[in-house]
Amino acid sequence: MRVCANANVFGLRWEWIDLDRQVLTIPGSSMKAGRHHGVPLTEAVMPVIRRNRGKHPDFVFTFKGERIVSINHTTWTKACHKAGVTGLHFPDLRRTFGTRLTIASVPLDAIMRLGGWSSYAILLNRYAHLQPEHLCAHAEAAARSLIAQARSG
């Protein structure tokens, strides 16, 4: 079964959220990889989650009291415009997440677990597009090592 990436957002169920522990656990049956996926809920997202409490008995995000099944292009464009963002596609959110975690030097195993990626290859090849600036510190470390080796040898 192929699960659409945004289905995890639109199909987010209250039963998957532990408000006390601030953890979301998406069951494997709702994940593309078929494995349960635990997501820590940050302080920034908790008010959004709490604000939706009681609006629907099963689903976290609704529109006019009904579950959101998908988002059409016009609605997405209007939401992006309201947020002051242009040219954004829904899958870009996940790629940006992976990229920003990588740039912040979050260990790859943590990035994989946070984003639910199934392999390092997928993470590196599709999502973790490093900025050259991020690599500068590593290049400097290599240069210092080479210089030190040259001076001692």
N, C-alpha and C positions, 0 to 999 in steps of 0.2 A: 504494500500500500504506500503510495506517495503522499506525503503530508506537505501541504503548502506552508512555507515559512511563516507567513503572516497569520495562518490559522492558529498558531500557538498564542498569538496576541488576541485575535478576535474570539477564539474559543476558550480563553482563560476562565477557568472555573474556580469558584470559591473553595471547593473541597481540596484544591491543590495548594492553597495558601495557608501557611501557619503564621498568623499575625503576631503571635507571641515571640516566635523565634525569628520572624522576618525572613522566611524562606518559602520559595515557590518550588514545588516538585511536579514537573510535567511527566505524566506516565509514559512509558515506552510506546504504548499504542498511539500516542499523539505526536511522537517524534519520528522524523525521517529515518534516523539511525536505528529506531526500534528499542532504544534504551531509555530508562528513566533519566531525567535531567533535573538536577537541583540547581536553583538559582538564588543567590542571596539577594534580598530586597534591600536596597540602600535607603538611607534616610531621605534622599531626594524623591524616591518613588513612593514611599509609604503614605504621604498625604493624598496622592492620587488614588491609591488603592483604597484607603479609608473613606475618601469622599464618595466612592462608588458603592460602599457597603449599604445594603438594604434596597438598592434600586432594582435588583433582580435576584431571585432565589438561587440561581445556578451560575450565571455568567457575570464576570466582573465588568466588562465593557459592553454597554448597550446603547441603542439609539431609539428614543421614544418607547422605552420599555421592552424592546425586543433585542435579541441577540444580534450582533453584527456578524454577518457571514462573510462579507468582503467589502472592500472600499473601492468605489469607482474612481475613475480618473479625475472627474470634476471635483468630487469631494476632497480627494487627496490634494489636488492643486489648490483648492481654496484654503485648506488647512495649512499647507506650506506657505501660501501667501500671507495668511494671518500671522504666521510665525516669522515672517520675513526671510523665508528660505526659497530659493528657486532651483529648479533642475534636480530635485531630490526624488529618488525612487525608493520604495519601501525596502528592497534588499540592501540599499546603500547603508541603512542603519546598522546592520550586522557587520558589514565590511568596515565601516567607520569604527565600530566598537573594537574589532580585532586590531585594526591599525593603531588606534589610540593606546590600547593596552600594550602593544608591541613597542611603540615609541616611548611609553612610560617605563620600559624595561621590566614589565611583568613577566615572570618566567613562562616559557611556552606551555608547560604542563598546566599551569593555572589558566592561561588564556584558552586552551583547549577545553578545560572543564567549564569555565564560565560561559563560553560561547556554544558549547555542545558540539564542537567539531570532532570528527571521529578519527582523524589522523593528523600528524604533523605536516604531512605533504599537502593536505587540503588547506590547512591553516596558512602555511608559507606560500603556496602557489596561488591561492585565490584571494586571501584576505589580508595577510600581514605585509602590506606594501610599505616597506621602510623608507623613511626620508633620508637623504644623504647626510643631513645634519645629525641624525640619530647615530650614524656610524662614525662620526668624527672622533668621539672619545675612544672608540676601539682602535681606530687608525693611529691616533696619538699614542696609545699604549703600545702598539706594535712598533712604532717608530722609536719610542723610548727604549724598548727592549733591544732593538737592533743597534742603537747608538751605544747603549751600555755594553753590549756584547763586543762591538767593534773596539771600544776603548779598553776593555779588559783583555782582549786577544791580541 
